[in-house]
Structures are given as structure tokens and as C-alpha cells.
Amino acid sequence: MLNLVKKAISMADGFTEAVGKTVAWCSILMVVVTFYIVITRYVFSSGSIAVQESVIYLNALLFLLTSAFTLKHDGHVRVDIFYGPASTRYKAVVNLLGGLFLLLPVAVFILWASWDYVAAAWRIRETSPEAGGIPYVYLLKTLIVVMAVLVILQGLTEVLRNLLFLFFHEEAPEEHVEPTGGAI
């Protein structure tokens, strides 16, 4: 059973890592598209609403789909006054309780609260209110649900990892984090 849990953790971590690294490329694409928008507007006095809106879509992809990746790499915001110098065991307890009583309930709430909002967008196949805009607002809104699911998956992974450390003396939770090199 323990090996099955470890395998599930490894698979979830791998999935989160793959999604995060893939979506991180949106940052470069956003820069290129923004450069294109500036050049076409100020040099050629033309532009496209759809191209301008694409920056919003890329930003949403980047922010929403790398949230779980940020959690996996312990890059989320936290108050480090007591946490930073604490022992690994104390950190595992804080992470376990935070995951169970803060992270997972909030992520589940986001999933629940956004479900009807996203479903309504799909029902009408919501499009951009701008003439010539991107006609896939419903797909953009779907990213909220996807983000919540990814965070729930990674949150459960972190809870399991901390449980394994606290009760089965497995590797310390910090040891699973590979440095991102400042990519995100």
C-alpha cells in the first residue's frame, strides 16, 4: 500500500511538472505577441483585437495552469517568520494542516463556485464582446476549473507526502523539490 501511495505521488508530481514546464513557455510567447502588438500599432498604425486578447489568454494559461507547479516547488506565498527557521518535522506538520484546512478547502470551494459560471459560458459558447475578438471565452473560463483540479491534485500529493514523512519516516518533504532556476 505504501508503494502505491509513493507511486501516486510520483505520478502526480510528474504530471504537475510537465504541465508547469510546458505552460511556462507562454511567458516567452506573451513577450513575442506583445512586441508584435506594439510594432503593428506604432510602426504600421494597425492592430488586431484578437491578437491583443491573446495576451490575456496566454496570461491566464500561465497564471492558472502553473499554480500547482508553484505549490509543488514551494514557491507560494507564506509568512516565513516562524516557518523559515523551523525544523523539517514542524514544517511538515504546518504543511499538512495548511493543506487539509486551508489549501484543499479553498481549492474545492473555487471548483464548486466556478462550476456554474463556467457551465453557463459553455452553454452559450461565450465569445468576446469585442468585434473581431477571440470567440472562445468559454475555454478561457474553463481554465478556472482546470486550475482548481490541478491544485487539488497537487494539494493531495503534498498532504500525502507530509503524512509519509511524519508517520512512515519517508524522505523529508523539502527533498522532493527540484530548483526551478527562476523560470517562473
C-alpha positions in Angstrom: 0.0 0.0 0.0 2.8 2.4 0.9 4.5 1.8 -2.5 1.2 2.5 -4.2 0.9 5.9 -2.4 4.5 6.7 -3.4 3.8 5.8 -7.0 0.7 8.0 -7.0 2.7 10.9 -5.5 5.4 10.4 -8.1 2.9 10.3 -11.0 1.1 13.4 -9.7 4.4 15.3 -9.3 5.4 14.3 -12.8 2.1 15.5 -14.2 2.3 18.8 -12.4 5.9 19.2 -13.5 5.1 18.5 -17.1 2.1 20.9 -17.1 4.1 23.6 -15.4 7.1 23.4 -17.7 5.0 23.3 -20.8 2.8 26.2 -19.8 5.9 28.3 -18.7 6.6 28.8 -22.4 3.6 31.0 -22.5 5.7 33.7 -20.9 8.0 33.9 -23.9 5.1 33.7 -26.3 3.4 36.6 -24.4 6.6 38.7 -24.8 6.7 38.0 -28.6 3.0 38.7 -29.0 3.2 41.9 -27.0 6.2 43.0 -29.1 4.2 42.3 -32.2 1.3 44.3 -30.9 3.5 47.3 -30.2 5.2 47.2 -33.6 2.0 46.8 -35.5 0.3 49.6 -33.6 3.1 52.2 -33.5 5.0 51.4 -36.7 2.2 50.3 -39.0 -0.7 52.0 -37.3 -2.8 48.8 -37.4 -3.8 46.1 -35.0 -6.0 43.2 -34.2 -8.4 42.8 -31.2 -7.9 39.0 -31.4 -4.1 39.4 -31.1 -4.5 41.8 -28.2 -6.9 39.4 -26.4 -4.5 36.5 -27.0 -2.2 38.1 -24.4 -5.0 37.8 -21.9 -5.4 34.2 -22.8 -1.7 33.5 -22.5 -1.5 35.3 -19.2 -4.5 33.2 -17.9 -2.8 30.0 -19.1 0.4 31.0 -17.4 -1.1 32.1 -14.1 -3.8 29.4 -13.7 -2.0 26.4 -15.0 1.2 26.9 -13.1 -0.4 27.4 -9.7 0.0 23.7 -8.9 3.6 23.8 -10.2 4.3 26.7 -7.9 2.8 24.7 -5.0 5.0 21.7 -5.9 8.1 23.9 -5.8 7.2 25.6 -2.6 7.0 28.9 -4.4 3.7 30.1 -3.0 3.4 33.0 -0.6 3.8 32.2 3.1 4.8 34.1 6.2 8.3 32.8 7.0 8.9 34.4 10.4 8.2 31.1 12.2 8.3 28.7 9.3 11.7 29.5 7.8 14.0 28.5 10.7 11.7 25.7 11.9 12.6 22.0 11.9 11.6 19.8 9.0 9.1 18.0 11.2 7.4 21.3 12.2 7.3 22.3 8.6 5.7 19.0 7.7 3.0 19.5 10.4 2.3 23.1 9.2 2.1 22.0 5.6 -0.1 19.0 6.4 -2.5 21.2 8.5 -2.4 24.0 6.0 -3.1 21.6 3.1 -6.0 19.9 4.9 -7.6 23.0 6.4 -6.7 25.8 4.1 -5.4 24.8 0.7 -7.8 21.9 -0.2 -11.0 23.6 1.2 -10.2 26.8 -0.8 -9.4 24.9 -4.0 -12.6 22.8 -3.6 -14.6 26.0 -3.0 -13.1 27.6 -6.2 -14.1 24.5 -8.1 -17.6 24.5 -6.7 -18.1 28.2 -7.0 -16.8 28.4 -10.6 -18.7 25.4 -11.9 -22.0 27.1 -12.8 -20.1 30.2 -14.1 -18.1 28.0 -16.5 -21.1 25.8 -17.4 -23.1 28.9 -18.3 -20.2 30.1 -20.5 -20.2 26.7 -22.2 -24.0 26.6 -22.6 -23.9 29.8 -24.7 -20.5 29.2 -26.1 -19.5 32.6 -24.8 -17.4 34.8 -27.1 -15.6 38.0 -26.9 -17.7 41.1 -26.5 -15.4 42.9 -28.9 -15.9 42.7 -32.7 -13.0 40.7 -34.1 -12.2 39.3 -30.6 -11.4 35.7 -29.8 -14.6 33.6 -29.9 -13.5 31.2 -27.1 -14.2 33.0 -23.8 -15.8 29.7 -22.6 -12.5 28.0 -23.0 -10.7 30.8 -21.1 -13.2 30.5 -18.2 -12.7 26.7 -18.2 -9.1 27.3 -17.0 -10.5 28.3 -13.6 -11.9 24.8 -13.2 -8.7 23.2 -14.5 -6.6 25.3 -12.1 -8.8 24.2 -9.2 -8.4 20.5 -10.2 -4.7 20.8 -10.6 -4.3 22.5 -7.2 -6.5 19.8 -5.6 -4.3 17.1 -7.2 -1.1 18.7 -6.1 -2.5 19.6 -2.7 -3.4 16.0 -2.0 0.0 15.0 -3.2 1.6 17.4 -0.7 -0.7 16.1 2.1 0.3 12.5 1.3 4.0 13.4 1.1 3.8 15.1 4.6 1.9 12.1 6.0 4.5 9.7 4.7 7.2 11.8 6.3 5.5 12.2 9.7 4.2 8.7 10.1 6.4 6.5 8.0 9.7 8.4 8.2 10.0 8.7 4.4 12.1 11.4 2.7 11.7 15.0 4.0 9.1 16.9 2.0 11.6 19.6 1.0 13.8 16.9 -0.6 11.3 16.4 -3.5 11.5 19.9 -4.8 13.8 20.5 -7.7 15.1 24.0 -8.1 13.2 25.9 -10.9 16.1 28.2 -11.8 13.9 31.2 -11.5 11.9 30.2 -14.7 8.6 31.1 -13.1 
